[in-house]
Every structure is written in structure tokens, then in C-alpha cells.
Amino acid sequence: MPETRATLLMRIKDPRDEVAWREFHALYAPLLYRYACARGLLPADAEEVRDQCLEVLTRSMPGFEYDRGKGRFKSWLRRIVNNKVSNLLRDRRERIAQSREVLAVPDPHPSPDELWEEQWRYQHLKHCVEQVKGLISEKNYRAFSMLLFDGCSVAQVCAELEMNPNQVYVAKSRALQRVRQKLAELGFELE
């Protein structure tokens, strides 16, 4: 059973705990990368930001003390990645001369905080869905996946998987229940 996020943070204080670091990396490396891409970085630059963030975390975690009263890990991680992205973008802007007209155009993209929230939720959900895949039957997971990710109708799922509508709804309900449990285990706040 996966450990709660707070427990995982305590475990990665030990740089020799390879299992904890693999779990941490699987959860947070994709989040950092996708967030950097969403902020407008090219894939190579996003990888560089991700790696810089992981380097900061590797150096910082042995002395890290998790105290929710002082702030959330999520906020701290967001500050780290925001700083790395901002530094890279600032360096890029210094190399590219921009006119006043370009600077006056409003940015149509979401704010960095909105992007962070979106990527944070997506990564936790994706991680939990992947864990649920191994906990339910392949057929039930396929029904769940077809409904939620492929946009198929219940009738299409029934036809392809030779299930009746009730079986499809039950499969979806049970899979969602497991996903919610996994999110709760990670300490993810459901709204």
C-alpha cells in the first residue's frame, strides 16, 4: 500500500531509501516537467528545470522538517519550480530584445499558480489511476478507461466489452471509489 505523502516526505530524508525516492520521483518528476512545459518552456528546457528542481530537493530533503503549520510541501515545491522557470525565462528575455508593443499585449495563458494547481491535481490523479489499474480486473479497468479517458458512451463500452449497462456503471463506480481512496492515502485534499 502506498504511503501517505507526509510519510513519504519523512522517508526521503534518508538518501539511501531508494524505494521512497523512486516513488517520490514517479509522482513529482512528471509534475515538474509538465508544469514547466505549461509555462511555455520547450521540452529540453522543461527537462532542465525538472532536473534542477530534483537536485534542490535531493540536497534539501535530509534537513527538511515537515511542519504543516509552517506551510505545505506543495507550496514549497511550487516556489522552487516557479523560481527555476522564472530564472530561465528571464535569461531568455534578456537575450531577446522585445518591443514595447509586444510587452503591452495581455498574456492569454493562465497564471503560474493556476497552472501549478492544474498540474498538481492531474499528476496525483494520474498516479492514483495507474495504481488502481492493478487492483481491479482488466475488463473493469478497460470499461472505466473507455468511459473517462476515451469518451465512449455506455453503449459503446457494452458492445466492445460484452457487458451490460449495470456492469459498466458498477465497474466505473468501483474504480472511482478506489481512485478516491488512493488520493486520500496521498493526503490529497478532495473538494
VOBATI-640941 format. One record per residue (C-alpha): x, y, z. Coordinates in steps of 0.02 Angstrom, whole numbers, plus 50000, padded with zeros to 5 digits. Each point is the difference from the previous one (the first is absolute). Example, Ala and Ser with C-alpha at 12.3 -4.5 7.8 and 13.67 -1.06 7.14 Angstrom:
VOBATI-640941
<r X="50615" Y="49775" Z="50390"/>
<r X="50069" Y="50172" Z="49967"/>
***
This chain:
VOBATI-640941
<r X="50000" Y="50000" Z="50000"/>
<r X="50072" Y="50171" Z="49956"/>
<r X="50047" Y="50110" Z="50143"/>
<r X="49924" Y="50167" Z="50039"/>
<r X="50087" Y="50152" Z="49931"/>
<r X="50059" Y="50056" Z="50172"/>
<r X="50074" Y="49828" Z="50033"/>
<r X="50083" Y="50000" Z="49829"/>
<r X="50078" Y="50170" Z="50040"/>
<r X="50070" Y="49929" Z="50161"/>
<r X="50070" Y="49848" Z="49910"/>
<r X="50090" Y="50098" Z="49865"/>
<r X="50100" Y="50090" Z="50133"/>
<r X="50107" Y="49844" Z="49989"/>
<r X="50092" Y="50011" Z="49833"/>
<r X="50029" Y="49811" Z="50007"/>
<r X="49814" Y="49958" Z="50000"/>
<r X="49993" Y="49958" Z="49815"/>
<r X="49820" Y="49939" Z="50005"/>
<r X="49939" Y="50164" Z="50073"/>
<r X="50101" Y="50102" Z="49875"/>
<r X="49933" Y="49897" Z="49854"/>
<r X="49821" Y="50029" Z="50060"/>
<r X="50036" Y="50184" Z="50027"/>
<r X="50080" Y="50016" Z="49828"/>
<r X="49855" Y="49908" Z="49915"/>
<r X="49876" Y="50119" Z="50079"/>
<r X="50088" Y="50167" Z="49989"/>
<r X="50121" Y="49996" Z="49852"/>
<r X="49858" Y="49995" Z="49871"/>
<r X="49910" Y="50139" Z="50094"/>
<r X="50153" Y="50113" Z="49994"/>
<r X="50030" Y="49963" Z="49816"/>
<r X="49819" Y="50029" Z="49945"/>
<r X="49987" Y="50159" Z="50102"/>
<r X="50157" Y="50070" Z="49919"/>
<r X="49930" Y="49955" Z="49827"/>
<r X="49833" Y="50080" Z="50046"/>
<r X="50095" Y="50159" Z="50044"/>
<r X="50062" Y="50005" Z="49820"/>
<r X="50168" Y="49913" Z="50009"/>
<r X="50060" Y="49886" Z="49863"/>
<r X="50020" Y="49816" Z="50049"/>
<r X="50189" Y="50013" Z="50022"/>
<r X="49983" Y="50154" Z="50110"/>
<r X="49860" Y="49917" Z="50099"/>
<r X="50112" Y="49850" Z="50030"/>
<r X="50137" Y="50116" Z="50061"/>
<r X="49881" Y="50085" Z="50121"/>
<r X="49936" Y="49832" Z="50061"/>
<r X="50178" Y="49940" Z="50030"/>
<r X="50048" Y="50161" Z="50089"/>
<r X="49849" Y="49983" Z="50114"/>
<r X="50040" Y="49818" Z="50039"/>
<r X="50179" Y="50052" Z="50039"/>
<r X="49937" Y="50131" Z="50123"/>
<r X="49886" Y="49871" Z="50080"/>
<r X="50139" Y="49871" Z="50013"/>
<r X="50111" Y="50127" Z="50089"/>
<r X="49861" Y="50068" Z="50111"/>
<r X="49906" Y="49846" Z="50056"/>
<r X="50125" Y="49931" Z="50128"/>
<r X="49973" Y="50158" Z="50104"/>
<r X="49817" Y="50023" Z="49955"/>
<r X="49877" Y="50007" Z="50144"/>
<r X="49819" Y="49979" Z="49948"/>
<r X="49893" Y="50119" Z="50101"/>
<r X="49831" Y="50033" Z="49923"/>
<r X="49982" Y="50151" Z="50115"/>
<r X="50146" Y="50084" Z="49911"/>
<r X="49931" Y="49962" Z="49828"/>
<r X="49965" Y="49860" Z="49880"/>
<r X="50125" Y="49897" Z="49903"/>
<r X="49896" Y="50041" Z="49847"/>
<r X="50030" Y="50187" Z="50023"/>
<r X="50186" Y="49975" Z="50030"/>
<r X="50018" Y="49892" Z="49845"/>
<r X="49901" Y="50128" Z="49898"/>
<r X="50119" Y="50139" Z="50057"/>
<r X="50149" Y="49896" Z="49947"/>
<r X="49933" Y="49962" Z="49826"/>
<r X="49933" Y="50177" Z="49977"/>
<r X="50171" Y="50071" Z="50041"/>
<r X="50088" Y="49882" Z="49880"/>
<r X="49877" Y="50038" Z="49859"/>
<r X="50007" Y="50187" Z="50034"/>
<r X="50190" Y="49998" Z="49999"/>
<r X="50004" Y="49909" Z="49834"/>
<r X="49868" Y="50115" Z="49922"/>
<r X="50089" Y="50155" Z="50066"/>
<r X="50164" Y="49941" Z="49926"/>
<r X="49912" Y="49969" Z="49835"/>
<r X="49917" Y="50172" Z="50002"/>
<r X="50166" Y="50083" Z="50032"/>
<r X="50064" Y="49920" Z="49841"/>
<r X="49849" Y="50049" Z="49896"/>
<r X="49964" Y="50184" Z="49971"/>
<r X="49814" Y="50033" Z="50023"/>
<r X="49905" Y="50150" Z="49940"/>
<r X="49880" Y="50099" Z="50109"/>
<r X="49857" Y="49941" Z="49890"/>
<r X="50037" Y="49818" Z="50036"/>
<r X="50010" Y="50033" Z="50186"/>
<r X="49832" Y="50091" Z="49995"/>
<r X="49907" Y="49849" Z="49930"/>
<r X="49906" Y="49912" Z="50141"/>
<r X="50052" Y="49822" Z="50035"/>
<r X="49857" Y="49881" Z="49954"/>
<r X="50075" Y="49856" Z="50100"/>
<r X="49950" Y="49952" Z="50176"/>
<r X="50104" Y="50066" Z="50143"/>
<r X="50144" Y="49895" Z="50068"/>
<r X="49898" Y="49962" Z="50156"/>
<r X="49852" Y="49940" Z="49897"/>
<r X="50115" Y="49891" Z="49895"/>
<r X="50080" Y="49929" Z="50156"/>
<r X="49832" Y="49953" Z="50076"/>
<r X="49946" Y="49919" Z="49838"/>
<r X="50160" Y="49900" Z="49981"/>
<r X="50001" Y="49953" Z="50185"/>
<r X="49825" Y="49927" Z="49990"/>
<r X="50032" Y="49914" Z="49834"/>
<r X="50159" Y="49914" Z="50059"/>
<r X="49923" Y="49936" Z="50161"/>
<r X="49847" Y="49938" Z="49907"/>
<r X="50106" Y="49915" Z="49866"/>
<r X="50109" Y="49917" Z="50133"/>
<r X="49848" Y="49933" Z="50092"/>
<r X="49914" Y="49939" Z="49841"/>
<r X="50158" Y="49904" Z="49954"/>
<r X="50001" Y="49918" Z="50171"/>
<r X="49816" Y="49952" Z="49987"/>
<r X="50034" Y="49914" Z="49834"/>
<r X="50086" Y="49859" Z="50094"/>
<r X="49863" Y="49985" Z="50130"/>
<r X="49850" Y="49964" Z="49889"/>
<r X="49967" Y="49880" Z="49859"/>
<r X="50067" Y="50045" Z="49829"/>
<r X="49824" Y="50003" Z="49928"/>
<r X="49935" Y="50117" Z="50135"/>
<r X="50150" Y="50114" Z="49980"/>
<r X="49974" Y="50003" Z="49812"/>
<r X="49816" Y="50050" Z="50025"/>
<r X="50053" Y="50138" Z="50120"/>
<r X="50134" Y="50060" Z="49881"/>
<r X="49886" Y="49999" Z="49848"/>
<r X="49869" Y="50104" Z="50091"/>
<r X="50114" Y="50127" Z="50080"/>
<r X="50150" Y="50016" Z="49886"/>
<r X="49940" Y="49943" Z="49829"/>
<r X="49831" Y="50088" Z="50009"/>
<r X="49902" Y="49845" Z="49953"/>
<r X="49816" Y="49982" Z="50038"/>
<r X="49934" Y="49862" Z="50113"/>
<r X="49927" Y="49916" Z="49846"/>
<r X="50170" Y="49999" Z="49914"/>
<r X="50083" Y="49926" Z="50155"/>
<r X="49865" Y="49868" Z="50012"/>
<r X="50020" Y="49951" Z="49818"/>
<r X="50190" Y="49992" Z="50003"/>
<r X="50019" Y="49913" Z="50169"/>
<r X="49843" Y="49893" Z="49995"/>
<r X="49933" Y="50075" Z="50161"/>
<r X="49827" Y="50061" Z="50046"/>
<r X="49973" Y="50182" Z="50052"/>
<r X="49986" Y="49956" Z="50184"/>
<r X="50169" Y="49912" Z="49995"/>
<r X="50079" Y="50151" Z="49917"/>
<r X="49929" Y="50120" Z="50130"/>
<r X="50055" Y="49887" Z="50143"/>
<r X="50176" Y="49985" Z="49926"/>
<r X="50013" Y="50188" Z="49983"/>
<r X="49934" Y="50030" Z="50176"/>
<r X="50120" Y="49876" Z="50080"/>
<r X="50149" Y="50067" Z="49903"/>
<r X="49959" Y="50178" Z="50051"/>
<r X="49981" Y="49945" Z="50181"/>
<r X="50174" Y="49922" Z="49994"/>
<r X="50073" Y="50156" Z="49918"/>
<r X="49925" Y="50108" Z="50138"/>
<r X="50075" Y="49883" Z="50131"/>
<r X="50171" Y="50013" Z="49919"/>
<r X="49987" Y="50190" Z="49994"/>
<r X="49955" Y="50003" Z="50184"/>
<r X="50150" Y="49888" Z="50039"/>
<r X="50112" Y="50130" Z="49916"/>
<r X="49924" Y="50134" Z="50109"/>
<r X="49919" Y="50081" Z="49850"/>
<r X="49861" Y="50116" Z="50052"/>
<r X="49838" Y="49958" Z="49912"/>
<r X="49883" Y="50145" Z="49973"/>
***
